[in-house]
Every structure is written in C-alpha cells, then in structure tokens.
Amino acid sequence: MNYLTMSELESLGFEIIKSYEHDEWMTQRRQKGCITVETTWLKSGEFVSQDLWVEEVMCESFTKANLFVLDKILNQ
C-alpha cells in the first residue's frame, strides 16, 4: 500500500473538511494547517488516487536546515 489510510491521516491530526460521492467514486478531503490530502475510492472500496497540496505559506523566519529539508521534499 503506497498511500495513507484515513486512520493514519486522522492519527496525524488531519481533519475532514469535505466528503462527497460522485458517479462511481467517493472522495474525502482532509486538512491540517497548510496541507490538504484528497483521497478517492470506487464505491466498491477500491483505492483510486490520493492527491496532496500545500497552500502558499509566507515564512519570514526560517533556518538553513529547514530550507534544505523543504527543498528536498517540494522540489523532487
């Protein structure tokens, strides 16, 4: 399994902000701070996709170490 389960997202503190059904799919959107994760399954329960996005964040103070970590993660 190469995606986060809903219980894993919940344990990380992500809260449901939207949950809806459309055609043969179910989608749940969870958010924590500036990070949003959207997971979609077929109504049969089969995993389809998981998308992640990070809202624009303005950081006026950061460390060199933090910048190296963010660069490694966000600029893969």
GUDREN-559323 format. One record per residue: x, y, z of N, C-alpha, C in turn. Coordinates in steps of 0.05 Angstrom, whole numbers, padded with zeros to 5 digits, always signed. Layout:
# residues N
XYZXYZXYZ ...
END
This chain:
# residues 76
+00017-00024+00000+00000+00000+00000+00018+00025+00000 +00014+00042-00020+00031+00065-00023+00016+00091-00018 -00004+00090+00000-00019+00114+00007-00026+00114+00036 -00034+00137+00047-00042+00139+00075-00071+00131+00078 -00076+00114+00098-00104+00107+00104-00118+00130+00119 -00144+00129+00120-00159+00150+00134-00151+00150+00164 -00147+00127+00176-00139+00126+00204-00111+00137+00208 -00093+00133+00189-00066+00145+00191-00068+00175+00189 -00084+00185+00171-00087+00214+00168-00100+00226+00194 -00120+00212+00205-00132+00220+00229-00112+00221+00252 -00096+00200+00254-00076+00199+00276-00055+00221+00273 -00051+00231+00249-00032+00253+00244-00045+00280+00250 -00071+00280+00255-00085+00305+00261-00099+00318+00238 -00102+00304+00215-00117+00315+00192-00146+00312+00197 -00161+00334+00193-00190+00334+00198-00205+00335+00171 -00228+00321+00171-00244+00320+00147-00256+00348+00142 -00252+00359+00118-00264+00385+00111-00285+00382+00090 -00285+00359+00075-00305+00354+00055-00305+00324+00049 -00329+00313+00045-00332+00285+00038-00356+00283+00019 -00353+00271-00004-00375+00271-00023-00373+00247-00042 -00396+00240-00054-00397+00218-00073-00403+00231-00101 -00391+00219-00121-00396+00228-00149-00393+00205-00167 -00413+00201-00184-00414+00177-00202-00407+00152-00186 -00387+00137-00194-00380+00112-00180-00358+00116-00160 -00351+00141-00153-00329+00147-00134-00338+00159-00108 -00321+00157-00088-00325+00171-00062-00299+00186-00057 -00301+00211-00048-00277+00227-00043-00279+00239-00016 -00256+00240-00002-00254+00252+00024-00230+00271+00024 -00235+00295+00033-00213+00315+00034-00208+00321+00063 -00182+00319+00071-00173+00324+00099-00152+00346+00098 -00152+00362+00120-00133+00384+00121-00120+00386+00149 -00095+00394+00149-00081+00401+00174-00063+00424+00167 -00068+00447+00178-00053+00471+00172-00054+00477+00143 -00030+00480+00130-00029+00487+00102-00029+00463+00083 -00032+00438+00094-00030+00414+00078-00058+00402+00075 -00066+00396+00050-00092+00383+00045-00086+00357+00030 -00100+00335+00038-00098+00309+00025-00126+00301+00016 -00128+00294-00009-00154+00285-00020-00151+00257-00030 -00169+00239-00019-00168+00211-00026-00194+00203-00040 -00191+00187-00061-00215+00178-00077-00214+00148-00079 -00237+00135-00075-00241+00107-00078-00265+00102-00096 -00266+00078-00108-00290+00069-00121-00310+00062-00099 -00336+00064-00104-00356+00057-00084-00353+00028-00074 -00340+00011-00090-00334-00016-00082-00313-00018-00060 -00299+00005-00055-00278+00005-00035-00250+00005-00046 -00247+00002-00072-00220+00001-00084-00208+00029-00086 -00183+00031-00076-00169+00056-00077-00164+00065-00106 -00168+00092-00111-00164+00103-00138-00140+00122-00138 -00141+00142-00120-00119+00162-00120-00118+00177-00094 -00095+00190-00090-00091+00207-00067-00074+00231-00075 -00085+00255-00072-00071+00279-00080-00064+00295-00056 -00042+00310-00057-00033+00327-00035-00027+00354-00047 -00035+00375-00032-00026+00401-00040-00020+00418-00015 -00002+00437-00019+00007+00454+00002+00000+00483-00005 -00015+00496+00012-00023+00524+00007+00001+00542+00008 -00001+00565-00004+00021+00584-00003+00026+00592+00026 +00051+00591+00034+00058+00598+00062+00079+00620+00061 +00076+00640+00077+00095+00662+00079+00112+00658+00104 +00137+00652+00101+00155+00648+00123+00175+00671+00124 +00174+00687+00144+00193+00709+00147+00218+00701+00162 +00216+00679+00176+00239+00669+00192+00241+00639+00188 +00265+00630+00179+00269+00602+00175+00299+00596+00178 +00306+00571+00182+00334+00564+00185+00344+00552+00159 +00370+00551+00156+00382+00539+00133+00374+00509+00132 +00374+00496+00155+00367+00467+00156+00338+00463+00146 +00320+00480+00154+00292+00478+00146+00290+00482+00116 +00304+00500+00105+00303+00505+00076+00314+00481+00060 +00335+00469+00070+00345+00445+00056+00325+00422+00056 +00311+00419+00079+00291+00398+00081+00267+00403+00062 +00257+00428+00063+00235+00436+00045+00243+00433+00016 +00267+00441+00008+00276+00438-00019+00276+00409-00028 +00286+00392-00010+00287+00363-00017+00259+00351-00020 +00240+00360-00004+00213+00349-00005+00198+00360-00029 +00197+00387-00031+00180+00400-00050+00191+00401-00079 +00217+00399-00082+00228+00401-00109+00240+00374-00118 +00225+00353-00113+00234+00326-00122+00236+00324-00152 
END
